Amino acid sequence: MNDTLVMLLAGGVGSRLSILGHERAKPAVPFGGIYRIIDFTLSNAMNSGLNTVGVLTQYNPLSLMEHIGTGAPWDFIGRTRGAKILPPRTGQKDYDWYKGTADAVRQNIDFIESNASDRVLILSGDHIYKMDYSLLIDFHITNKADLTVGMMTVPWEDTIHFGIAITDAGSRITDWEEKPEKARNNLASMGIYVFNTNYLLHALRSHKGHDFGKNIIPAAIENDRVFAYPVAGYWRDVGTLEAYWKANMDLLGINSGLNLYKWDVHTNVEEEGRLGDRPPTFFSTKCSVKNSVISPGCTIEGHVENSILSPGVFVAKDASVVDSVIMHDSQISAGAQIKESILDKLVRVGENAVLGTGSADTPNKEKPHHLSNGMVVVGKDTEIPPNFRIGKNSILHPKLSPEDYASSDIRPGETIRPSR
C-alpha cells in the first residue's frame, strides 16, 4: 500500500505505568515475555501491507530506538520500505518538544510531504490489538472521507477516558465529546486516524491546537466528511498498571481473544543480548509450572503458575511465582513467594522474601489512582533482601539496595525510593 504513509506516535511518558516507564517510553515496555508493546502496532502495519512508517519518539527514546533498529524484524527495510525514527528537533527555529499528538505530526510535515502519499494513517504505539488497516483504508476511500477514525464500543464507565463520537445511520460523525464526564454515546476513539494527505496538511497548518481529539477532529466535523470505522475484537490500552497486568494475564486465558501466534506478532529477537543465544529453558525434575508463558533462557526449580516470565528468569527451589509478570534476568531465590506482582528487569528477590502481603484495601499512598488492585510493582535492578515482607499496592523504585530500606516489613500502599 504505497499510497498510505504511517505515522506512529510512540513518545508517551507513560506516567500511569509508574516506575515501569521511568527509563523507557511506554511503547518500549516489555510485554508477554519476549515482546514490547509497540510490536503489536508495527506487526499490524506489516501484516496490512503498509510500507513506510515514521516513528515519532520523544520521552527516553533510546531503548525504543534500539528495539526498532533498521525495521527489519517487521520487514520495513528495502528500497520502497522503511521505519524512520522522528525525534523532536529541539533547538531548531520554530521547533520544540512535541506538545501533543497533532503537534508531533505537525512538526514532521516535511517527512509527510517527502513521501508523497495519498493518505496518512496515524497510529498509537501503546495498544494491544490485531487489526487489518487495509480494511479501514478501503472504508475511508469508499466513503470519500476526509478523515476516518477507528472506533470501538467501550463500557459506559470507561467513556470518560476517551474521545466519544456521535454518528448518524451512515457512520458519519456528527458530534464529538472529548473525555466527557457524562457521555451521550459509548463509541470510543482508538487513536487511529486516516487522513487524506492534503486535507491533513491543511488542517495542521490552519489549526494551531496540539491534539487531534481536542482540536483537529472537532473542527473537521463542523465542515468536512468525518467517519467512524467500527472495530470489534480484543483491544486494550495498556496505559495503566492494572490494564498492563490484565493484558499479560489475558495471554493465559483460552477465551480472552489475545493470541500472539495467530496474530503473527513480530519482535526484534536480536536485541537484549541476542535472544537466539539464550540457552533452552531448564525445568528441574521437581519444579511445577501451570498455565504460564516461560521464555528462553529461564531456569525453573520452583513453582510457577498463571505467570509470564521473560528470558533469563531464575526461580529457585521452593520459590513460588503466581499471577505475576517477571521481566528479563530477574532472580527469585529459594523460598521466596511472589504473588500478583510486576517485576522489572534484573530484580533480585532474597530467600524467603514475600511479595503481596496484607490487605488490598489500602491503595498506594502516593499514587492511589495508579495502584489500588493489590499488586506489588518493583523497579529495574532492585534488590529485595532475604526474609522481607512487601505489602500489596507497594511500589519499589529502581536500583534499591539493602541500605535503602528502613524496615523489613513494608506495609501495604508504601513507596520506597533510593536513600542516596
N, C-alpha and C positions, 0 to 999 in steps of 0.2 A: 504494500500500500504506500507507494512513493508519494502519493498526493496528500498524505497526512503526517504532520510533524508532531512528535510527543514532547511535551514539556512536563517533567516530573518534579513536583515540589517535594524536596527532601531535606529542608533546612530547619525543621522544627526543633525547638528547645526540649520538648518532652518533659516539662516540669512536673506533670502529674504522674510520670513514671519515677519520680523521686530520684534516688541515687543510681538507678539503672541508666539514667540519662545525664549523669554528671560529666562524663568524659567522652560521650559519643552522642551523635544526633539520634533522634528517636528511630528513624528508619534503619539505623545500623544495629539496633539491639538484637542480640541473638534470639532465635525462636525455633522451637520444635527440634532441638538437638543440634543439627548442623547448619541450619538456615539463619537468615536475618530477615527482619520484617520486610525490607524493601524487595526481597527476592520475589514476592508474590506479584507486585505490580510489574516488575521487569519481566517476569515469566509470562504474565498476561499479554504484555506488549509483544513479546517474541511469538507467542502462540497465536496472536491475532494477525501476524504477518506484517507488523509495522517495522520500519527500517531504521529510523533515526530518532534518538532520544536525547534531549537535553536535560541533564540532572542538575537542578538548582539547589546548591548546598549553601549552608551558612554556619550553623552552630556546630563547633567541634567536628569539622568535616573529615579529619584525617582517616579515621577507621572506615568511614563510608567510601572515601576515595580509593583506599587500598582494596576494599572489597569489590568495588565495581571494576577497578583495573582498566583493562582495554575494552571491556564489554564482551569479551569472547565467551564467557560461560553462558551468555544469553544470545549468542550468535550476532551481537552487534559489532561486527568487525568486517571490514572489506571496503571496496571502492564505493558502494552505494549504501553502506550500513555503518552505524556508529553510535556510541554512547559518549556524549560530550559533557564534562563537568563544567558547570557555570556558577562559580562563586561570586559574591558581591564584589564590585570593583570600587571599594572604598578608597578614598584619596584622590580619585579622578574627578574632574569637574562634572558637576551635576549628578554624581552618584553617591550613594550612601548605603548603609546596611539595608537589607530588604525589610520593609515595614509591614508587609502583608502579602497575601497571595497574588493580588493583581500587581502590586508594586514590583514583586520579584520578576514577573513575566515582563512588565513594562521595561525594566532595566536590561532586558535581553531582547529588545525589539530587533537589534541588528542581527542577532542569531536567527531569529524567525525570518527576517527578510532575506538573509543569505541562503536559506533553504528553499525558498520559492515554492512552498507547498500550498495547495488549495485550502487546506484546513489545518487547525491546530487542536490537538487533543491534550487537555490539561488534566493531570492525574496527581493523586496524593501518594506518597511513599510509605504511609504508616497504617495501611489497612490490610486485613487478611481476607482474601476472597479470590474467586475464579470468575473471569469474565472474558467473553469474546468481544473485543472492542469493534470488530468489523461490523457486527450487527448493529451496534449503536451508531456507527458512522453511516450505515445504509439507511437507518431510520431518519437520521439527520438530513440526508440527501433527499429521501423520498418526500419529506415534509417541507422541503425548501426552507429549512430553518436558518436563521442567522446564528442562533445559539441553542444547543440542546444540553440538558442537564440530566445526568444519570441519577435516578432516584429510587428509593426503596421505602416501603411501608414499615414504620417502626412502632413499637408500643407507645401509647399516648404519653406515658410518663417520661419518655425519653425525648419528646419533641423539643424540649427546652434547650437541648444541646445541638440542634441542627437548624439549617435553613429549611423552611417549610413552604411547599408550593400549593397554590390553589389552581386547579386546572378545569378546563371545560371538557366536553364529551370527546373532543378530538385530541386530548392530551396537550393542548396549548396552555401554557402557564398564563393565568390572568392576574394573579396577585402573589405576593411573596412576603413571608414573615421570617425574619432572621432571629433565631433562638427565642421564640415567643414565650412569655410566661403562661399564656393560655392559648394554645394553638387552635385554629379552625380546621386543620387537617393534620393527618399524620404521614404525609408523603414527604420524606426527608431527603435532602441532598446528600449524595455520597462524595462530594468534592470531585466529581468527574464532569468535565465540560468539553463539548465540541463547539468550536467557533469556526466560521468561515474566516480565513486569514485576514482579508481586507477589512471585514467587519471588526475583528478583534483589534487590529492596529488602530482603526479609527476610534474605537471605544476607549482604548488605553490612553490615546492622546487627547481625547475630548473630556474624559472624566479623570479628575486627579485623586479620587478615592483610592485607598490602598488595598481594598479587599473585594473579591468577586461577590461574595454573599451579601455584604453590607452595601456595596456601592454599584458595581458594574451590572449585576443581574437585575436589581430593582429598576435601574434606569432603562435597561433594554426592554423590559416587559411593557413599559408605557408606550413604546413606539414601534417595536420590531417583533419579528417572529421568533418566539422563545418557546421551546417544547420540553416536556418531561418524558424521559425514556425510562419505563418501568423495569426494574431489575428484581429478580427473585433468587432465592438460594442463600447460601451461607455468606455472611458479610459481617465483619466485626472491626470496629475502630478500637485498636489496642492502645489507646492513649492514656489509660489509667492502669494502675497496678492490678486492680481486680479484673478488668477486662483482659489484660495481658495473661494473667494466671488462668482465667477461664478458657481463653482461646487455646492455650497449651493443653489444658485438660481435655478440650474438645477433640484433640488428636487421638485420644484414647477411647472416645465414645464411638460405638459402632454406627449409631444413627445421628451423629452430630452434623453430618454434611461436609465436614472438613476432612479431605483425603489427599494428602500430599502426592501420592503416587498417581492417582487418577488425574490430578490437576496438572501433572507434568511440571512441577516446580523445580527450577534450576538454581544452583548456587555456585559460589566460587570455591571449589574444593582445594585450590592451590594456596589458599590463604591459611592463616593460623598455623604456620609451621608445616604446611603441606599435609593435609588430611590423608592423602594417599600413602604417606609414610608412617601413619599410625599403625601399630600392631593390631591384630584382631582382638576383639573384646575377650577377656578371660572371665569365665564363670567357674568358681570353685565348686567342688562336689557337694558342699554343704550350704551353698547360697540359695536364696529364694527370690525369684523375680516373677511378678504378676502384673499383667496389663500395663506394660511400660515401654517407653522408647529408650533403647540403650545404644549410644553411638559408638563408632570405632574407638579403640584405644582405652576403653573403660576396663576396670578390674572390679569384679563384684564378688565379695566374700560374705556379705551380709544379706539383709532383706531389702528389696526394692519393690514398691507397689504403687500403681497409679501415678507414675512419675516420669519426667522427661530428663534424661541425662545426656549432656553434651560430651564431645570427645575428651578422653583422658581423665574422667572422674573415677575416683577410687573410693569404694565403700568397703570398710574393713569388717572383719569378723564380729558378729554380734551387733553391728550397727544397723540402723533401720532408717529408710527414706520412704515416706508415704505422702502422696498428694503434693508433690513438690517439683520444682524446676531447678536443676543443678547445672550450672554452666561450666565451661571448659576448665579441666585440670583442677577442679576442687577436690579436697581430700576430707573424707568423713572417717574419723578414727574409730577404733574399737569401742563398742558400747554406746556410741552417740545415737541420739534419737532425733530425727528431723521430720516434722510434720507441717504441712501447709506452709511451706517456706519457698522463697526465691533466693537462691544463692548465685551471685555474680561469679565471674571467673576467678580462679586461684584462691578461693576461700579455703581456710584450713580450720576444721572443727575438731577440737580436742576430745580425748577419750571421755566417754560418759557424759558429755555435754548434751543438754536437752533444749531443742528449739521448738517453741509453741506451747509454753506452759500458761496456766491460769485461764481467766475468762476472756472471751472476745468482746465483752460488753464495753470495755474501755477502749475507745479509738485512740489512734496516735495523738498525743497531746499537741504536738507542733503542726501536724498535718491531718486533722480529723477528717477532712473531705477526701484525702488521698488514700488513707489506710484505716479501715474500720471493720473489715470482714474476718479478722483473726489471723492474718498471715504474719510471718516474720520475713523481713527483707534485709539481706546482707550485701554490702557493697564489695566491689572488686578488691582482691588481695588483702582481705581482712582475716585476722586470726582470732578464733574463739577458744580461750583456754580450756583445759580439762575441767569437767565437773560443773561448768557454768550452766545456769538455767536462764533462758531467754523467753520473756513473756510474749504473748500474742500482740499483734499490732505494733511491734517494735521495729525500729529502723536502725541498723548498724552501718555507719558510713564506711567508705572505702579506706583501706590501709590502716585499720585499727590493729594495735599490738597490745599485749597483755597489760602494759602500764597505763593504757587509756581507760581502763575500767575501774570505777570506784567501788564496785561490788560484784560478786559472782552471781548475784541474783538480780537479773534485770526484770523489773516489773512490767506488766502489760502496758503498752502505749508509750514506752520510753524511746528516746532518740539518743544514740551515743555517737559522739564525734571524737576525732583525734585530739588529745590534750596538748600536743606540741604544735 
